[in-house]
Amino acid sequence: MKDIGFIGLGIMGKPMAKNLLRAGYRLVVYNRTASKMEEVVAAGAQPAQSNREVAEKSEVIITMLPNSPEVKEVVLGPNGVLEGARPGSIIIDMSSIAPLVTMEIAKIAQAKGVRMLDAPVSGGEPAAIQGTLSIMVGGPEEDFQACYDILRAMGSSVVRVGPIGFGNLAKLANQIIVAINIAAMAEAFTLACKAGLEPAVLYEAIKGGLAGSKVLDAKAPLVMNRKFDPGFRINLHIKDLTNVLETSHQLGVPMPLTSSVLEMMHAMKVDGHGDEDHGALAKFYEKLAQTEIK
Ligand code: NDP
């Protein structure tokens, strides 16, 4: 399959689309704000006028949007993907959304003969640029195999985790671990710094031990250098943890740590930091402890 449509050229979508072009795929793109298509069009993509037109011209349609309501609107709404998609084509939703919504959309698509995979990603903007995302895929094995090479053009790890919706279930698990790790790092560094220990020295001392992690390596330097540009916005992490709690309440699973971190993130949003990187969660602790990790 060579004709791919791509909808949603934001922080993640733009570099992912460029990697598909680099891999030799023909790409039709659409973004609500037209100016964001320019760079990808300059790199060889064909611009479309609507979500529907993207679907009409593609065998595989990729969406990379913020959350469940936007994916519903783009796929099921007027002038949307399902109006244009041919029977047999495959939608790959790579957004991080609620698993139950994924299942709902897939069912409606199936009734029109259109197949669907959910394939949310982890790794952030740097991995999107380098084509080294971790991609968690839900959907039938046959469709996964048909789309594997396309996904590998964007990610270095592409794992099918189960039926449709399970990609997003894996992503929720990923987001729980990342959020709690950031909070743990912020809590620990605030204590050490208030006592007078230099954060750079602390980082050097602990990064090779059991407390070392990819989260620590990615976020501790940013906090110490006071770099809070996104990256991954606190508002997006609030969205993911809200999807976690909706899912966990339906399944009857208590989530005491996730709930606490979500409340901290809400406080940061109210305090005007929602569009900063989730590493800015450190400021929650700094403010309460009246210290700074630097
Ligand atoms: P951005 O906000 O940068 O981009 C979102 C894209 O969705 C934009 O192209 C935007 O269009 C489009 N969009 C938003 N609302 C609508 C709508 N109602 N109709 C049509 N298009 C719409 O987000 P990211 O690229 O950062 O994130 C995308 C997804 O990837 C999210 O689910 C996020 O959780 C996930 N993700 C993000 C990571 C990150 O580090 N940023 C890491 C891993 C996953 P417009 O330009 O018009 O606003």
Residues whose N, C-alpha, C, O or C-beta is under 5 A from the ligand:
A	BS01	NDP	G8 L9 G10 I11 M12 G13 N31 R32 T33 K36 M64 L65 P66 N67 E70 M94 S95 S96 V121 S122 G124 E125 G231 F232 L236
